[in-house]
Amino acid sequence: MKLVDAHCHLEPKDYADVAPVLERARAAGLVHAVLVGQFHGPGDWGHALEVAARHPDFLSPTLGIHPHEAARATEADFEMLERTCARPELRAVGEAGLDYYYDHSPREIQATVFRRQCALAKRLSKPLVVHVRDAHDDCEAALAAEDVTSGVIHCFTGDTAAARKYLDRGFFLSLSGVVTYKKTEALQDAVRFAPLERLMVETDSPYLAPVPHRGRKNEPAHVLETAKKVAELKGVSLEEVARVTTANAARLFNLTLA
């Protein structure tokens, strides 16, 4: 059985030594993880590219401006983002998107920064990793306006109606540990609705640890628990979920898997 964690963060502030984290991931059946790099502030892009470069056989990086930090991005940062995302080892643009739950950046600025990253992904012919919370209608409208048809809604927590819109646009839906939580019936219905061929599994480490690890720091090995829940909801074997979601991630992110 082979699994891919389609979205994780492994910053040194959270994982002083990433080597044992990756060892546990491999022991759990993982063969790869998409390491999402994020803008932290003017000129500061964190350490995802460096961490990925030390483990190129297991980690593939992306880079983007999260909606929380959208208001802090300068033109120099956008230029840096474009130059970096053009590099062949960068597998996607993002995560980018809209977050109306926290509203850490004004919504109009979130929208502008998101649209710019949509356009960048299209120019580079790379997929877009999308963060969306409490903003599905505006998110889908932005994707439609920019005619983006290649990407993934990371940590999808919407209902069946939202799932249908993204699937119709050609996007994948990536499921996190949230799907294992209680009182997520609408999300679980959406998982039952969506074709397995359009789903991925992720951890969003160090956040959103699935049951039975909820409340503790998450790590890529725990994607196994999310895959188990997806298998239960879809009424198929864990091996089938692993096979199909791994193939989906490999196809979207152009991964070479062992």
FIDREN-366529 format. One record per residue (C-alpha): chain; z, x, y. Coordinates in Angstrom, 1 decimal. Last residue first. Layout:
N
+---+--------+--------+--------+
: c :      w :      u :      v :
+---+--------+--------+--------+
: A :      Z :      X :      Y :
...
+---+--------+--------+--------+
***
This chain:
258
+---+--------+--------+--------+
: c :      w :      u :      v :
+---+--------+--------+--------+
: A :   -5.9 :    9.0 :    5.0 :
: A :   -7.0 :    6.9 :    7.9 :
: A :   -9.7 :    7.6 :   10.5 :
: A :   -9.0 :    5.2 :   13.3 :
: A :  -11.7 :    3.5 :   15.5 :
: A :   -9.0 :    1.5 :   17.4 :
: A :  -10.5 :   -1.9 :   16.5 :
: A :  -11.8 :   -1.1 :   13.1 :
: A :   -8.7 :    0.9 :   11.9 :
: A :   -6.4 :   -1.7 :   13.2 :
: A :   -8.3 :   -4.5 :   11.4 :
: A :   -8.4 :   -2.4 :    8.2 :
: A :   -4.7 :   -1.9 :    8.3 :
: A :   -4.1 :   -5.6 :    8.9 :
: A :   -6.3 :   -6.5 :    5.9 :
: A :   -4.8 :   -4.1 :    3.4 :
: A :   -1.2 :   -4.5 :    4.5 :
: A :   -1.4 :   -8.3 :    4.5 :
: A :   -3.0 :   -8.3 :    1.1 :
: A :   -0.3 :   -6.0 :   -0.3 :
: A :    2.4 :   -8.2 :    1.1 :
: A :    0.9 :  -11.0 :   -1.0 :
: A :   -0.5 :  -14.2 :    0.5 :
: A :    1.1 :  -17.5 :    1.6 :
: A :    0.2 :  -16.9 :    5.3 :
: A :    3.8 :  -17.4 :    6.5 :
: A :    5.3 :  -15.3 :    3.7 :
: A :    2.8 :  -12.6 :    4.1 :
: A :    3.4 :  -12.5 :    7.8 :
: A :    7.1 :  -12.2 :    7.2 :
: A :    6.6 :   -9.2 :    4.8 :
: A :    4.3 :   -7.5 :    7.4 :
: A :    7.1 :   -7.9 :   10.0 :
: A :    9.5 :   -6.2 :    7.6 :
: A :    7.1 :   -3.4 :    6.9 :
: A :    6.8 :   -2.7 :   10.6 :
: A :   10.3 :   -1.4 :   10.3 :
: A :    9.0 :    2.1 :    9.5 :
: A :    7.6 :    2.3 :   13.0 :
: A :   11.0 :    2.4 :   14.7 :
: A :   13.4 :   -0.2 :   16.3 :
: A :   16.8 :    0.6 :   17.8 :
: A :   19.3 :   -1.9 :   16.6 :
: A :   20.0 :   -5.5 :   17.5 :
: A :   17.6 :   -6.8 :   14.8 :
: A :   17.3 :   -4.6 :   11.8 :
: A :   17.3 :   -7.4 :    9.2 :
: A :   15.3 :   -9.0 :   10.9 :
: A :   12.8 :   -7.3 :   13.1 :
: A :   13.5 :   -4.7 :   15.8 :
: A :   12.2 :   -5.9 :   19.1 :
: A :   12.2 :   -2.6 :   21.1 :
: A :   12.0 :    1.1 :   20.3 :
: A :    9.4 :    0.5 :   19.1 :
: A :    6.8 :   -2.1 :   19.8 :
: A :    6.9 :   -2.7 :   16.1 :
: A :    3.4 :   -3.7 :   15.2 :
: A :    1.4 :   -5.8 :   12.8 :
: A :   -2.3 :   -6.8 :   13.1 :
: A :   -4.1 :  -10.1 :   12.8 :
: A :   -7.7 :  -11.1 :   13.2 :
: A :   -8.8 :  -10.9 :    9.5 :
: A :   -5.6 :  -12.8 :    8.6 :
: A :   -7.2 :  -15.8 :   10.2 :
: A :   -5.0 :  -17.5 :   12.8 :
: A :   -3.4 :  -20.9 :   12.1 :
: A :   -0.5 :  -19.7 :   10.0 :
: A :    0.3 :  -17.1 :   12.6 :
: A :    0.1 :  -19.8 :   15.3 :
: A :    2.6 :  -22.0 :   13.4 :
: A :    4.9 :  -19.0 :   13.3 :
: A :    4.6 :  -18.6 :   17.0 :
: A :    5.5 :  -22.3 :   17.6 :
: A :    8.4 :  -22.1 :   15.1 :
: A :   10.0 :  -19.1 :   16.8 :
: A :   13.5 :  -20.6 :   16.7 :
: A :   14.9 :  -17.9 :   14.4 :
: A :   13.4 :  -14.4 :   14.5 :
: A :   11.0 :  -12.8 :   12.0 :
: A :    8.0 :  -13.4 :   14.3 :
: A :    9.7 :  -11.5 :   17.0 :
: A :    9.5 :   -8.3 :   14.9 :
: A :    6.0 :   -7.8 :   16.3 :
: A :    2.6 :   -9.5 :   15.7 :
: A :   -0.7 :   -8.2 :   17.0 :
: A :   -3.4 :  -10.8 :   17.7 :
: A :   -7.0 :   -9.6 :   17.7 :
: A :   -9.4 :  -10.5 :   20.4 :
: A :  -12.9 :  -12.0 :   20.1 :
: A :  -12.7 :  -14.4 :   23.1 :
: A :  -12.4 :  -17.3 :   20.7 :
: A :   -9.4 :  -15.5 :   19.1 :
: A :   -7.8 :  -15.3 :   22.5 :
: A :   -8.2 :  -18.9 :   23.3 :
: A :   -7.2 :  -20.1 :   19.7 :
: A :   -4.0 :  -18.0 :   19.9 :
: A :   -3.0 :  -19.7 :   23.2 :
: A :   -3.4 :  -23.1 :   21.7 :
: A :   -1.6 :  -22.1 :   18.5 :
: A :    1.5 :  -20.9 :   20.4 :
: A :    2.2 :  -17.6 :   22.1 :
: A :    4.4 :  -14.7 :   21.1 :
: A :    1.7 :  -12.0 :   20.6 :
: A :    3.4 :   -8.6 :   20.6 :
: A :    0.1 :   -7.0 :   21.6 :
: A :   -2.9 :   -9.2 :   22.5 :
: A :   -5.6 :   -7.0 :   21.1 :
: A :   -9.0 :   -5.8 :   22.4 :
: A :  -12.7 :   -6.2 :   22.6 :
: A :  -14.3 :   -9.2 :   24.3 :
: A :  -13.7 :   -8.5 :   28.0 :
: A :  -16.0 :  -10.5 :   30.2 :
: A :  -14.2 :   -9.5 :   33.4 :
: A :  -13.8 :  -13.2 :   34.4 :
: A :  -13.0 :  -14.2 :   30.9 :
: A :  -10.3 :  -11.6 :   30.5 :
: A :   -8.9 :  -12.7 :   33.8 :
: A :   -8.9 :  -16.3 :   32.8 :
: A :   -7.2 :  -15.5 :   29.5 :
: A :   -4.5 :  -13.7 :   31.3 :
: A :   -4.1 :  -16.5 :   33.9 :
: A :   -3.7 :  -19.1 :   31.2 :
: A :   -1.4 :  -17.0 :   29.0 :
: A :    1.0 :  -16.0 :   31.7 :
: A :    4.6 :  -16.5 :   30.3 :
: A :    4.4 :  -13.0 :   28.9 :
: A :    1.2 :  -11.0 :   28.4 :
: A :    0.7 :   -7.4 :   27.4 :
: A :   -2.9 :   -6.5 :   26.5 :
: A :   -4.3 :   -3.5 :   24.8 :
: A :   -8.0 :   -3.2 :   25.8 :
: A :  -10.6 :   -1.8 :   23.5 :
: A :  -12.9 :    1.0 :   24.5 :
: A :  -16.5 :    0.8 :   25.8 :
: A :  -15.6 :    3.2 :   28.6 :
: A :  -16.9 :    0.9 :   31.3 :
: A :  -15.5 :   -2.2 :   29.6 :
: A :  -12.1 :   -0.7 :   29.3 :
: A :  -12.2 :    0.3 :   32.9 :
: A :  -13.2 :   -3.3 :   34.0 :
: A :  -10.2 :   -4.7 :   32.1 :
: A :   -8.0 :   -2.0 :   33.7 :
: A :   -9.1 :   -3.0 :   37.2 :
: A :   -8.5 :   -6.7 :   36.3 :
: A :   -4.9 :   -5.9 :   35.2 :
: A :   -4.2 :   -4.0 :   38.4 :
: A :   -5.5 :   -6.8 :   40.6 :
: A :   -3.6 :   -9.5 :   38.6 :
: A :   -0.3 :   -7.6 :   38.6 :
: A :   -0.8 :   -7.1 :   42.4 :
: A :   -1.2 :  -10.9 :   42.9 :
: A :    1.8 :  -11.5 :   40.6 :
: A :    4.1 :   -9.3 :   42.6 :
: A :    5.6 :   -6.6 :   40.4 :
: A :    8.9 :   -6.9 :   38.5 :
: A :    7.9 :  -10.5 :   37.8 :
: A :   10.3 :  -10.7 :   34.8 :
: A :    8.9 :  -13.7 :   33.0 :
: A :    5.5 :  -13.7 :   34.8 :
: A :    4.3 :  -10.6 :   33.0 :
: A :    0.6 :  -10.0 :   33.2 :
: A :   -1.6 :   -7.3 :   31.5 :
: A :   -2.1 :   -3.7 :   30.7 :
: A :   -1.1 :   -1.7 :   27.7 :
: A :   -3.5 :   -0.2 :   28.1 :
: A :   -6.9 :    1.3 :   27.6 :
: A :   -7.8 :    2.2 :   24.1 :
: A :   -8.2 :    5.0 :   21.5 :
: A :   -7.6 :    8.0 :   23.6 :
: A :   -8.6 :   10.9 :   21.4 :
: A :  -12.1 :   10.9 :   22.8 :
: A :  -11.1 :   11.5 :   26.5 :
: A :  -12.4 :    8.8 :   28.8 :
: A :   -8.9 :    7.3 :   28.9 :
: A :   -7.6 :   10.4 :   30.7 :
: A :  -10.2 :   10.5 :   33.4 :
: A :   -9.8 :    6.8 :   34.1 :
: A :   -6.1 :    6.9 :   34.2 :
: A :   -6.0 :    9.9 :   36.5 :
: A :   -8.3 :    8.1 :   38.9 :
: A :   -6.1 :    5.1 :   38.8 :
: A :   -3.0 :    7.2 :   39.4 :
: A :   -4.7 :    8.9 :   42.4 :
: A :   -5.4 :    5.4 :   43.8 :
: A :   -1.7 :    4.7 :   43.6 :
: A :    0.3 :    2.7 :   41.0 :
: A :    3.8 :    1.5 :   42.1 :
: A :    3.0 :   -2.2 :   42.3 :
: A :    1.7 :   -2.3 :   38.7 :
: A :    4.9 :   -1.0 :   37.3 :
: A :    6.1 :   -4.1 :   35.5 :
: A :    2.5 :   -5.1 :   34.8 :
: A :    2.1 :   -2.0 :   32.5 :
: A :   -0.4 :    0.6 :   33.6 :
: A :   -2.3 :    2.1 :   30.7 :
: A :   -2.7 :    4.9 :   28.2 :
: A :   -3.6 :    4.9 :   24.4 :
: A :   -2.6 :    7.5 :   21.8 :
: A :   -3.4 :    8.0 :   18.1 :
: A :   -0.5 :    9.1 :   15.9 :
: A :   -0.5 :   10.1 :   12.2 :
: A :   -3.0 :   13.0 :   11.7 :
: A :   -2.8 :   13.9 :   15.4 :
: A :    0.9 :   14.7 :   15.2 :
: A :    1.6 :   17.2 :   17.9 :
: A :   -1.1 :   15.7 :   20.1 :
: A :    0.5 :   12.3 :   19.7 :
: A :    3.8 :   13.5 :   21.2 :
: A :    2.0 :   15.2 :   24.1 :
: A :   -0.1 :   12.1 :   24.9 :
: A :    2.9 :    9.8 :   24.6 :
: A :    5.0 :   11.8 :   27.0 :
: A :    5.5 :    9.7 :   30.1 :
: A :    2.7 :    9.0 :   32.5 :
: A :    4.4 :   10.1 :   35.8 :
: A :    2.1 :   10.8 :   38.7 :
: A :    3.3 :    7.9 :   40.7 :
: A :    5.7 :    5.9 :   38.4 :
: A :    6.3 :    5.2 :   34.8 :
: A :    2.7 :    4.7 :   33.6 :
: A :    2.6 :    4.0 :   29.9 :
: A :    1.4 :    5.6 :   26.7 :
: A :    1.0 :    3.5 :   23.6 :
: A :    1.2 :    5.4 :   20.3 :
: A :   -1.0 :    3.6 :   17.7 :
: A :    0.6 :    4.4 :   14.3 :
: A :   -0.9 :    5.7 :   11.0 :
: A :   -0.4 :    5.9 :    7.3 :
: A :    2.6 :    3.7 :    7.0 :
: A :    4.0 :    3.0 :    3.5 :
: A :    7.8 :    2.9 :    4.2 :
: A :    8.1 :    6.6 :    3.2 :
: A :    5.5 :    7.4 :    5.8 :
: A :    7.5 :    5.7 :    8.5 :
: A :   10.7 :    7.4 :    7.4 :
: A :    8.9 :   10.8 :    7.8 :
: A :    7.6 :    9.7 :   11.2 :
: A :   11.1 :    9.0 :   12.4 :
: A :   12.3 :   12.2 :   10.9 :
: A :    9.7 :   14.1 :   13.0 :
: A :   10.3 :   12.3 :   16.3 :
: A :   13.3 :   14.3 :   17.3 :
: A :   15.0 :   13.2 :   20.6 :
: A :   13.8 :    9.7 :   20.0 :
: A :   14.6 :    7.3 :   22.8 :
: A :   14.5 :    9.7 :   25.8 :
: A :   11.8 :   11.6 :   23.9 :
: A :    9.4 :    8.7 :   24.2 :
: A :    8.1 :    7.1 :   20.9 :
: A :    6.5 :    3.9 :   22.0 :
: A :    4.8 :    1.7 :   19.4 :
: A :    1.8 :   -0.6 :   18.9 :
: A :   -0.5 :   -1.1 :   15.9 :
: A :    1.9 :    0.2 :   13.3 :
: A :   -0.5 :    0.7 :   10.4 :
: A :    0.3 :    0.0 :    6.8 :
: A :   -1.0 :    1.3 :    3.4 :
: A :    0.0 :    0.0 :    0.0 :
+---+--------+--------+--------+
***
